[in-house]
Amino acid sequence: MIKEITISPKDYLKLGLTRDKLVWMLKKMMEIRFFEEKVEELYLMKGLITGPAHLYFGEEAVAVGVVSALEEGDLIISNHRGHGHALAKGIPMKEVMAELFGKATGTCKGLGGSMHVAISPERGSLFASAIVGSGVPIAVGVALAFKYEKSDRVIAVFFGDGAVNTGAFHEAVNMAAIWNLPVILVCENNMYAIGMKAEKAVALKSLAERALGYGIPGIIVDGNDPIAVWLATKEAIEKARKGEGPTLLECKTYRLKGHGIYDQAKYRPKEEVEAWLKKDPIINFKKNLIELNVLSESDVKTFEEEIKRELDEAVNFAQKSPILSFEELKNYVYA
Amino acid sequence: MLRELTYAEAIREALRNALIKNPKVFLIGEDIGAYGGAFKITNGFLEEFGSERIRDTPISEAAIVGAAIGAALMGLKPIAEIMYMDFIPICLEQLANQAAKIRFMSGGKLKVPIIVRTQYSLGRAHGAQHSQFIPAWFLQVPGLKVALPSTPYDAKGLFNQALKEENPVLYIECSLLYRVKGPVPEEDYIIPFGKADVKKEGDDVTIVAISRMVHEALAAAKILEEKGLSIEVIDPRTIQPLDIETIVNSVKKTGRVIIAEDDHKTGGVGAEITASIIENAFDYLDAPITRVASPDIPIPFSPQLELEYMPNKDKIIQAVNSLLKG
């Protein structure tokens, strides 16, 4: 029941993906990376952002791969490391940035912060829970509603390797399995739950094996390759739409930075970091697309400039935006 | 038309009417279907409404509430059952940290109109892990509403309000009251939240009583009135929102107040009500505020010890007498 999905870059164009889609994927990954670099700069060097920002540095291929397999009407649920999910789902950089600044123009009017930036139901990014594992039961409820309303929509829920050891995860996956609910369980195994190495937290060879305990398929996929993630997600979605229930995807990737922006991550062996830097998802995907003649170096340069310009505008927008008045807070407690 | 229904029948009627009238309503919980509900409230519902709408779950309290939240985010009206109030701590994260905060954290984009039904079984020899009443835990959860019906009439009316709510509602039943009978209109009337009910008017002493203790307070009042005392009994009906105004107005009239509750005295709902009375009516008090509550001891199994443990009408009478002596 556990399988591995791999794809050779030379076969990217044989999968039915349009060139536009491939370009979109690269641009989105670049957008996420530049965004996170900017957040780091604003936080560490300029002191303009405070609070716990959990960077998605290195994991860009997961969000982009999953989102590109979803269709209109499908939803995602994000977690505390949600900047990448938010941007992949099409939430404008300025809204995400404004939320990081705690401004009224942010995705949550400045009441959610970095850990809830991916809340934008109108764009299919339904909710983001900052309690590890706790978004999974909520995703199961969304899938239950899809089934109840006899629609063929699916929901993808993102969680880290730490989440697979929480009670909420187990209860929820079991429920999704017994009721064959259309949930795509996306485990972003970035190898660390804060400082706890995933392999020390689980007595299994792979986290995908968790699926075996629930009678659902588990797929191991290279989380640094957006096309492999897209393929795996597509397979899970097809199954879910047919009413055949959830699939657990283990996207093996690496958090190139610390847990939070403030974390120097000194617990990571140097060789390990260096090895993963060589597997940088953006560098590799860019190289592959250029080799496949999907785009050129100069296209990439143009994208870079576009994104950076937009990013500067986003920062400017966030800085200039107002905050809610304290009196307004009570309006958001009860409906 | 008014008929006599039991508290259990009133809840059942409100639930059934909701299922009939609103296709977005569904029930989710442990043993609510084939088994008929641990307290038989949902008996026969599975046959009548089918397994999609009466959804039996595994023993997974966190996922029950989480699934209800997710379904509510999609526009459904889930009614989750948590069999015993003692099990609420298992799903407290989903209830207090997710359901209650989602509207706020999303800057008002999302709302979670779920109802979580539960009951407490104090007085049925269920022991420390199946009898507890912990309503005060939820006084510190902004975003949640908490209803505690004490009569069949209130049970149906408050439930109908819970159905209209766009906020998460914790609806706490008392299993010792399930067989209590009272008048219940056939139509779907509504009792608004945050409106205390003066269950009996009086001039000498105010008794604020919660859930089961309303009946003990009324019984105590009857005995005290035979001795010439006039007792007012107030049932807050919801503690979040809490109608402190009705309580304060009563205290202004009587100058004496007793708070009767099944929960532990320390940090109980009575402690909050006490503080509010002091803040709002200190000058009107002719005697110290007295609380009749459960001691700060886990609930003993031994039925005789449990009886001794429980607050009751005799303890209320004692409290009134010492209040008047002092």
Interface residues (C-beta under 8 A of the other chain):
Chain A: G106 T107 C108 K109 G110 L111 G112 H116 I119 S120 P121 L126 F127 S129 I131 S134 V136 P137 I138 A139 V140 G141 V142 A143 L144 A145 F146 K147 Y148 E149 G167 A168 E171 A172 N174 M175 I178 L329 N331 Y332 V333 Y334 A335
Chain B: F26 E52 R55 T57 P58 S60 E61 A62 A63 V65 G66 A67 A68 I69 G70 A71 A72 L73 M74 G75 L76 P78 E93 Q94 N97 Q98 I102 R103 F104 M105 S106 G107 G108 K109 L110 K111 P113 P142 G143 K145 E165 E166 N167
